[in-house]
Every structure is written in C-alpha cells, then in structure tokens.
Amino acid sequence: MTLKHNQMLPNNHFRKDWQRYVRVHFDQTISYQIAYYSFCLYTKSSTTTSQLCARPGQKVRRRNARATKAAKLAPRPTDKLRPVVRCPTVKYNRRVRAGRGFSLEELKAAKVPRKMAATIGISVDPRRQNLSEESLTANVARLKEYMSRLILFPRRNGKTKQGDASVEDVKSAKESKTVVKSSKQSFPIVNEKKITEAKISDIEATEDAYKTLRKVRSDARNAGKRAKRAKDKSEAEEKK
C-alpha cells in the first residue's frame, strides 16, 4: 500500500548506542583499524582519525617501517627533492612551502634532462608553470646545488657512463658516515620574514591618501569645465 498525502516517512533508529555492544582491541592490525574507522564513519561515530592513529603499537610499527625503507634505499635519501612555491590566496602568499615537483622550464634552465630527473631523486610536475622570475631563479639555484652535491653511482661495477661519479667519489661516499637520509633536512625550505606588520597609528603619515585621491578624482571630473572656463576667459581678454 502506497503512502498518500504529506505524511512523515518512517525513520527507525536501529543504530542507537551501538558502542555498548562493540569490543575494540588496541593491538589490532592496520587493515582492521581501517575497516573499523570506515564503520565509524558509516555510523557517524565520534571516533576521529587522530584517535585511531594514536593507538599503542602503531608508533613502533611506523618507526620500524621508516628504518626498513631507509636501509633499503641507502645511501639514497628516502624522499625526493621538491621545489619552493608560494602558498595560494592573498592571506598566505607571503609564505613558501614545498611544491609537487619542478617545472620543465626549471629543469631546462638547470640543464637536467626531464626523464633523468625522476631517476635521481628529483620530483617533476609537467603541469606546473612559472609565473615569476623570482620562483624560477630560486628553484634553478636549488637544482644546481643539488646536482653539485649529487654522487651518481654507476649501474654496473667498473662500467661508468657520462655523468657517473668517479671511482674515488663512490668509494668515499660508501665509507663516509655522514649519509644524507632526507632531502628535506639537507635542503630545507625556510620562511624569511620580509614584511613587518604594524598598526596604522604606529606608522608615521607622510601624506594624506584620502585627500590625494579626492583631488585626483575632482580633477578628472572637472577637467572639461575648467578647460572651457579658461578658454572663455582668454577669449574675453582678447576682445578687450
């Protein structure tokens, strides 16, 4: 039987107070945690991502995973080199952060082949465009510094190609204890304070901006009238 008229639809609350009947173990695997978190989202529970990820055991598991990744990639850094970009919007554009990847124009200016860049730890973003000379210069300098410190191991022992490091450099890099584990730490992105904020009352006024704008507006509006008045005055003086 179908419903008629503007009647209220049935809305039965079968999931009320379901937490009382659920038992949670905090030493569970990450896959079970993801499934549990999805269930919480589906039922609109108050469990948040930070509460889920802050459980005991996960911190140790992540640290071990980072150590395994570093040992596997050694002596290469665990992350890629990223460009310096400005944050979007007027509110945050005075700050800089790490971008997705270097543009093709920056790679060309630094003389780094685009296909080779991804294989030597440089992130590439072909869609990114340089809108200022400042960002282009900064990122080209960043790339050149990286390439000057880069020691490129040959793929096969005893067979070096163009661009590969010499045998002495490879040997010294293997014996060195100061191995770069992270590009983020070796090439940090620092925010320099170039703009000083202050109250308007604290800044000494050199001119009245309001009066200046009003005068310019008045001159533009009355330019025709004043020119006609000056012309009429000159004609009257000539007749005399």
Protein Blocks (a to p, Z undefined) as FASTA:
>chain_A
ZZehjbddddddfkgoklmmpccdfkbcfklmmmmmmmmmmnopabdfklmmmpghjlmm
mmmmmmmmmmmmpcbdfbdcddddddehjklmmpccddfbdcfklmmmnopafklmmmno
pacdfkbccfbfklmmmmmmmmmmmmmmpccddfbghiacehiacfklmmmmmmpmbdcf
bfklmmccddddfbdcddfklpccfbdfklmmmmmmmmmmmmmmmmmmmmmmmmmmmmZZ
